[in-house]
């Protein structure tokens, strides 16, 4: 499926070590891992090693809906790259330092049942929240 991958990217206003920690620490993931202000991430877990599992719970704040996003890390290059499988899909997250900023690029296999634009917009919004979060640290 890699030929149809969706890519989102942004530059986080934080040095690489801060960005990496925010992306891989459950307590920080819960502060940014949602696409809009009416959602939140009340739980997250990370076993950051190849073969390790991760989960994050995303819920509407009004309790009307929610889901678990979970997967298995397939490759970890500290401060550089995270690869993971979620269901029958895969994703790659790349971190590139640029002075006191970090460029983050996420490429993932799309869900064939959901419009591409909806998926791109949702993942881009989450990445935007991530950038705002690290900018406040």
N, C-alpha and C positions, 0 to 999 in steps of 0.2 A: 504493500500500500504506500510505500514511501514516495512514489512519484506524485501522489495527490496530497502530500502533507500540507498542513496549514502552518504558517509561520507568523508569530507575533514577536515584536522586539521593542525594547525601550532602553533608555539610559537612566540608570538609578543614580541619584545624587549622593552616593556614598562610596567609600573605598571598597575594594574587593572583599576584604575580610569581614566587613560589616554586612555587605550584601549577601555573602555566602551564609553567614550565621543566621541572618533573618530568613533566608530561604529554606534552611534546614533545621531550625529549632522550633519544636512544637509550640512553645509559648508565644513565639513571634508569628508563626504561621496563623495562629488563631486571631491575630490582630489585622491581617490583611487579606486572607484567602476567601474573598467573596466579590461578586461582580457589582453589587449596588448597595447603597446605604440601608436598604430595607432587608438585607440579608446579613448573616454573621456566620462565624465558624466557631462553634462552641467547644469543639474537641479536635485534637490532632495528635498523631503519634508518628515517630520517625525512628527507624532502625537503619541508619545511614551506612550501609555496606552492601556489597554485591550479594544478592539473594535476600536482603533485608526487606521488610514490608513497611509501607506507610499507609496511613489513613487520615482523612480529614472529613469532618461532618460539616456540611453546608446546609443552613436552614433559613427560611424566611423568619424574620423576627416575630411575626404575628403567629407563627406556628402552623401556617396553612400548608406548608410543604417543606421537604428537605431530602437530602440524599447523602450517601457516603461516597467519597472519591477515594479509591484505594488501588494499590498496585504493589509491584515488586521492583526494587532497584536491580538493573541488569549490568550497569557499569558506573563506577564512581571514580572520577579523577578530581581529588580535592581542589577546591578553589578554581576549577576549570569547567567541569562537565558532569552532568548527571543524566543517565539514561534510565528509563523505566518502562515497564509494561503495565498496562491497565486494561483488564479484560483481554480482548484479542488485538488491542492497539498498542502502539509504542509512542514514546515522546523522548525528546532530547532537549536539555536545557544547557546553554553555554554561557559562561561568564567571561567577559573580556575586560580587564582593567584599562582605564583611561584616566591616568592621574588620580584625582580624588573622586572619580566617578566609575561606574561599572556598567558596561553594556550587557544586557541580558537578552538572549534570543531563545525562544521556545519554538520547536517544530514538533507537530504531533499529527498522528493519523486521525482523519476525521471519522465521526460517527456517521454512517451512511444514512441514518434515519433523520438527521437534523440538518437544516439548511447551513451551508458553509458560512455564510455571512453571520448567522447567529452564533456559531461556534467561535469564529474569529473575534467577533465583538465581545463575547463573554470572556474569553481568555485574555484579550487585550485589556478589558476593564480590570480583571484580577491583577494583571501585571502592572497596570497603572496604580492600583491600590498598594501593591508592593513598593513601587517607587516612592509614593507618598509616605509610606511607613518608614522606609529607610532614611528619607529626607528629614524626618522628625527626630531621628536618633542622635 
